[in-house]
């Protein structure tokens, strides 16, 4: 099973997500395509992803399942991929001395600022994940961000150091490889779930959230994440609610 990361750098592309998708048959499991610059980098909720040329890591990793890749994952467990990807980035940042948490579902935060965003695009086939393109934008050396971005930060802003992005991608890829391997490690009964919840931003902290359907604000406490990736929040009145992505937003 070829589960080792191989990295290809391109000077410029529209989006590494689309670059991988266009050539998906040519790439093996755990291929990484990284770009020095994306002309149309995509973020969550249809947003653009901004990244200064050559300053940061913008890359996509292909995960394949079945005979050419990892063991099959049922669609109901697709959130495991989000857990492995976020834990891979968080574990790597920790080795750099950067303390971070995972803002559900897949942002990485340093205190109240976003250092990394992810766009995970899964293709489902007959109730299983056929392939997944995991797009990661990690702010590395950038210190000036365009106005309008919400709370950006970077590794350089956290540590005062400047990094070689190619070397850092090698290290980050090794961490991702390790955490993807852990999804299939049967020796831990709770798998990677506990690790994800331990790193969850604002877990156990009572604060306000916005219900996207009507803009109302409510107070609640994050208590965890369901197996299918919904955020579990206990409201002030004791009611337990679960929210899918885009159903609530944080007030930061
Ligand atoms: C977000 O937080 O909005 C998600 C950002 C994801 C950005 C990465 S950069 C590499 C890959 N290619 C893209 O076009 N998007 C992802």
Boltz pocket constraint, residues with backbone or C-beta under 6 A from the ligand:
constraints:
  - pocket:
      binder: B
      contacts: [[A, 14], [A, 15], [A, 16], [A, 17], [A, 38], [A, 40], [A, 41], [A, 42], [A, 43], [A, 44], [A, 45], [A, 47], [A, 48], [A, 49], [A, 57], [A, 58], [A, 59], [A, 60], [A, 107], [A, 116], [A, 117], [A, 118], [A, 119], [A, 135], [A, 136], [A, 137]]
      max_distance: 6.0
